[in-house]
Amino acid sequence: MSKRRRKKRGSTRYLFFFVLISLTATGLWNLTTYFLKDIDAFNIKKIEVVGYKNLDPSFLESLSDEFIGVNIFKVKKQNFIRKYENIVRVKRVSVSRRLPSTMMIEITERLGILYVKATNGEFYPIDDEFIVLDKDDFYFFEDIPLANINIDSANIQVGEKIHNETLDRIVDLHNNIMKIDKTFINNISEYYIRKNDIAFIDSHAGSRVVLGETDIELKLNRYLFLYNNKGFNKNTLIDLRFKDQVIVKG
C-alpha cells in the first residue's frame, strides 16, 4: 500500500472520530438541557444588558421582561435578539447564558459622528456608515459637529443610509482629523462648504478654518501651532490650503 493511500485513510479516520465526538457531545448536551428545562433553579431571574453608550438601560432591559421566570433553556437566543434588532441605534446583538439564571445581552450601538442639517432646518445624527439615527432627549453625550450641507429633507429617512457627495467629503475630512487628534474634534462645532472647499468652525478659538483635502496632518498641526502661540480674533478666517503659506483674514 502506498504512503499516499495510507495517509488518506488516516485522515478519513480522524475525520470520522471528530464527527463522532461532535455528535456525541451535542447529544449529551441536548439530553442534559432536556432535564434541566424542568428545574426551577434555572428560571431566568435577571437580564443584564451591556455595551450600550447612549441608549436608555431601563428601556433596553424592559424589552425582555416577558422572559423573566421562564426557564433559561426554554428560550432561544434568537427570541431575545428579535427584541432589539429593529432598534435603529442597535447595530448588533449577541446573547449568552450565565448559569444558573442570568441572560447577558451585549449591544453594539450605532453612535452619531455628525449631525446633518436638512432643508427643513432639522438636524439628523448619522453614524460612521452614513445611517440616519433617531434622536431623543436621552442622548446626552452626543455632542458632535454639524455638517451644514442643507440636504433635501425628502432624502433623509431614519434607519436609511444617506448618499451625498458633499457629505462623503466632510466625513472623510472628519475621519482624518479623528486619526490625527481625537480631542480636537471637541473644538469643531460645524463643517460647511466655502467656495467648494470644506471649512470648519473652531468654537473654542472662534475662528473659521480651511485645511484643504491633502496633507491634513501637516496643516492641522500648523493651525494648532498658530492658535497656541498667536491666538485669533472671533470670526478670523485661517486658510491653510497652500503648501507653504498661511492666509489669515479678519
N, C-alpha and C positions, 0 to 999 in steps of 0.2 A: 504494500500500500504506500502510495507517495506521501511525502510530507505535506503537500498542499491539501490532499484529501483528508489526512488526519487532522490538520489544522481546522478545516471547515467543519468536520464532525465535532471537534472540541468546542468550537464557537456555538454551534447549534445546541449542544448540551447545556452550556452556560445560559443561553437564552431561554431554554426550556425551564431550567431551575429558577431563573429570575421571574418568569411569568408565573410559575407555580407558587413561589414565595409571595408574590404580589397578590395573587388571587386568594391565597390563604389568609394573608394579613387583612385584606378587605373583608373577607368572610367573617373573621373573628371580630373585627370592629363593628360590622353590621349586627352580629349576634349580640355583642355587648351592649350596643346602644338600644337594641330591641328590648332588653330587660330594664335598662336604665330609664326608659321613657315612662315607666310607671312609678318611679321613685320620687316622692315629693321634694327630697333634698336637692334635686336638680331643676326645680321650678325657678324661673327667672325672677330674681329679686331686684336686680339693678341693671340699668342700661347706661353705659358710660360712653359719652361722645367726646372725641379728642380731635385735634388737628385744625379746628376752626380758628379764624382770626377775627372776623368782624360779625359773623352770624351770631344770633342770639342763642346761647346754650340752652336756655329753658325751652325755646321753640323747637330746637333740634331734638331734645330729649322727649318732648311731649309727642312727637310724631310716632314714636314706637311704644307709647304707653299701653296699647292694647295687648302687647306681648308679656307684660308683667303677670306673673303667676302661671305662665304656660311653661311646660317642660322644655328645657333648653335643647333637647334632641328632637322635639316635635316641630320646631320652627326652622324652616330653611333659611339660610343666609340671604338668599335672593329675596325673601319676603321683607327683610329689613332694607335691602338695597333699593327696592321699589319705592320705599317711603321717601327716599332722598334724591333719587336720580333725576326727578323733574324740577328740582330747585335750580334756578338759573345760576346761582352762586356756587353750586356744588359741581366740581369738575370730576371727581372720582370718589367712590366709597368702597371701603373694604371692611369686612365684618369678621370677627373672630370670637370664639367662645373662651371664657375664662371660668373654668370649672371651680366650684360646682354650680354657680347661679348668676354669673355676670356675662352680659354680652357687651363686647367692645366694638364701637363703631368709629372708624377713623375717616375723617373728612379731609379731602384735598379741596381747598376753597379757591374759587376764582377771585383774584384780587385786582382792584382797579389800579391802573397805572396812569391814566389820564382821564379828564373829563372832556367830552366833545360838545362844542356848542352848536346847536341846531338853529335853523332859520326861525323857529318859533320861540327862540330865547331860552329854551330849556337846556340844561346840562345833563349829559348822559355819561356815566362812567364806562370805560372799556377796559378789558384785561389785555394781557400780552398776546392774545390770539385774535384781538380785534372784536371779541364778543361783547355785545352791549349788555351791561349788567343792570339789574334793578337798583333802585336807591331808596333808602329809608332813613329815618332818624337814628336808628341804632348803629349805623356805620360811622361811629365817632372818629375812628382812626384813619379814615380815608381822606387824608389831606394831601391831595395830588394836584399837579398842574392842570391848567386848562389848555386845550388845543382849540384856538379860536379860528375855526375854518368855515363856520356858518353852513354846514352841510344841510341839505334839504331834509326836513324832519320826516318826510314821507319815506325816506330811505333808511330810517332808524327803527328797528324793531328789537325789543328786549329779547335776549336769547339768541339773536342772529348776528352774523359777522358783518362788519362794515367794510365795504370795498371803496376806497377813495385814495387816489394817488398822493394828494397833499398830506393826508393823514399818514400814509406809508412813510413819507419823508420825515415827518415830525417824529414819529415813533422811532425811526432809525437813528435820528439825532439824539433823542431822549435815551435810547439804549446805549449809545456810545458814551454819553455823559455819565450814565449809571456805572459803566465799566471803569471809567476813569476816577470818579469821585461820587459815591452814593450819597454822601451827606450834602453835596452841593444841590441836589435835586430839591432839597428843602428851601433853597433860595428862589427857585423858579416858580412864579405864580402863573405864568401864561406863555404859551408859544403862539406866534402869529406869523402871517406872511407879509413881508415888506419888500415890494418890488421883486417878487418872485424868489426872494431869499427868506429862509426861516430865521426869525428873530425871537428872542425871549426877554421877558421882563424879570429882572432880579429884584424881587420885592424887598430884600434886605438892604441893597445898595440904592434902590430907587432908579436904577439905570435900565436902558434897553440895549441889548447885545446882539450883534450879528456875527456868528462864528464862521459862516460858510458851511460846506459839507465835506471838506477834506482837512487833514491834519488837525482833527478836533482836539486831541490831547495837547498838542503844542499850543494851540490858540486858547484853550481853556486855561492852561497854566499861565499863559501870558496875561490873560484877563485877571486872574486871581492875584498875580504879582502886582499889577497896576492898582487893583482895588485895595490890597493890603498896604501898599506904600504911598498911594496918592489919594484914593477916595474919589467919589464922583458926586456931583450935584444931582438932585432929583431930575428924572427925565433925560439925563445925559445919554446920548447915543454913542456906543463904542462899536466901531466897525473893524472887525478882525479878519475880513475875508482875504486880505492880501498877505502874501508870504512875509514880507519884511517891513510892513507898515501898519500902524495903528491910527485910525482916524477917530478923533473924539469931537463930538459936536454937542453944544449946549452947556 
